[in-house]
């Protein structure tokens, strides 16, 4: 039996177990995401955020709908990514409810209520591995082409 056929025959739970507990990534459809989430993704892309990922927590979490995960190459980039997100969101009428971890900049958390942004240094992202901790969530990896389409959210 070919590998592709085996993967099609396996249930999502078995596939997740085969991936070390991670839910298979789905192609993100930017149009299906809330405008505020798209704006935060766009802001992070403006500062060259690495490995943008959206975890869909609807149905498994009562405190938020989405986690947006980004990686910066160093602390300075982590702060620049979070600064850009906070600034663009504030400019469009969505100030952050809370920002934590800014000074240390290993892991900056920005809370917008219905979604939470996590900007990590690479080492911290691998250590805390939110994708594994929230493996029940649908994981949407944002492709570079998807970020290009976000350019329609340019500043007004």
Buried (B, 14 or more C-beta within 10 A) or exposed (E): EEEEEEEEEBEEEEBBEEEEEBBEBEEBEBEEBEEBBBBBBBBBBBBEBBEBBBBBBEEEBEEBBBBBBBBBEEBEBBBBBBBBBBEBBEEBEBEBEEBEBBEEBBBBBBBBEBBBBBBBBBEBBEEBEBBEEBBEBBBBBBEEEBBEEBEEBEEE
